[in-house]
């Protein structure tokens, strides 16, 4: 028990004394995940909105497929991205493997279906609610997408945060394509796994505490924005 108490104290000291190695890992994790979610939002939100308002054969199949992709196994995504970026792969000439860029690509593949699926659900409900107003303005289905995305901005921030939560906690894919290289591609989740196996519990506990704090903050923001979105909806009603 004394050993664990010592480890907890050491972990707290690392956080409070702004240990350079600890916070370098935290900053890299945030950088990779934020960039990945921004790219996913640029791709996934218009995609989800288009799927919400468009009507074409096979639409239901695409929706089912997109929902299924939300549960993509991270290690499979990591393997596929690894094969694409390896020297013998189609993108090997770019030499992106074992770089933060490779980790961002893997996280984009994981997060984009989540953002797109959540966006589709939100925009589809708004499209039904505002269908008469949009028709009276003479807007086609596709032309109404920017209007619907703007009106759903609070709910879409929750989709963004949900994607960030998935990205920041990811370990399987990023360790395959990033290689967990010290001072290059070592992020919080991969470091926790490595340092725990090495018995360096202080660093692992410190990073775990920060990761939990980030998860709590993200969930608190999601809850707050969801309540605001509900109030806005009631006000408009």
Order of alpha helices (4+ residues) and beta strands (2+ residues): alpha-alpha-alpha-alpha-alpha-alpha-alpha-alpha-alpha-alpha-alpha
